[in-house]
Amino acid sequence: MLAAHALVDGCDSPALRELAGLPRGSDPDEIRERYVRALHELGIPLPDEETAGRLLLVDLASALTRGELSPVEVAGRLSMTVAARTPQETRFLSVAAHYSPWMPPHELPAWETALHTTAHTLTTSTPPDPLIPDATD
């Protein structure tokens, strides 16, 4: 879907069109190959692993604050191998890591509130990055 959104936003390349046309559940290696090729065709550098992880943190925090993802969805999409460099990134990752499907129901509202709070702090303290299409939307 990100490829389709990029096309709608005016980005275009042969690999991006191919990527947008792939069905859900496509082979991850095929998706990655087209993704890397699309970035190359568009002149966008592929971020290193640390940068990609940090961008993921901001992207997930932004999606949570916009209501596009639930707190549980955010926790499920985070890898604990993601590096955090700033205090805001560290706090967001730390709060997200506290989620467990076995969390007692009475603890869930406080965890969700803390995750929303740290997501808001992260998104408002992080300047837009050229590698993320308008992360502050």
Disulfide bonds with the S-S distance in Angstrom:
none
